């Protein structure tokens, strides 16, 4: 019984420290500074890279 309780408490502690970060993608065209763009469209987020789009646009990833 004690082992089960300790296991349950450990699992709760680990699960409580895990946070899923949300990533949002924004379509942009031209030369854009990723970090400042992320702050403008989603305050508090951080620049997380780019993804290819088509010939006229690409996607900027912002993580919050």
N, C-alpha and C positions, 0 to 999 in steps of 0.2 A: 504494500500500500504506500509506504514512504517513497519507494523508488518511482512509483507511478506519479505521485505528487511532485517530486523533484523534477521528473521528466516534463510534466505539464508546465511547471513554472519556468523551466529553461526554455521550452518552446514558446511560451508567451513572451519572455524577455527577448528572444531572438526575433520573433515576429513583430514586436513593438519597435525594434530598431530598424526594420526594413522599411524603406519608403520608395515607392515607385515614382520615378521622375517622368513627367509628361513631356513629350516632344511634339511640337507643332511645326508644320511645314508651310512656308509662305512662298508663293510664286512671285518672282521678281525678274526684271529685265535690265540690262545695262550693268554698269559697274557700281556695286553697292557694298558698303562696309557692313559686314555681317553683325558685328557686336553692337554698333549703334542702331542698326535696323531692328534687331531683336528688342533692344530697350525701348524703341519708339512704338513698335506694334504690340509688344507684350511686356509691360514694365516688370522688372524683377527677374526676367529670364536671362539666360546666357546663350551665346552663339554656340551651336553644336555642329557646324559644318554645312556642306552643300550637297545637293543631289542634282543629277542631270535632268533637264526637262527636254524640250525640243529646241529647234534652232533659235527661237525668239525669247525663250525664258528658261530659268532654272529655279530650283527650290532652295531656300535658306531654312535650315533647321534651328529652331530655338527651343531650349530646354528649360523647364521651370520646375 
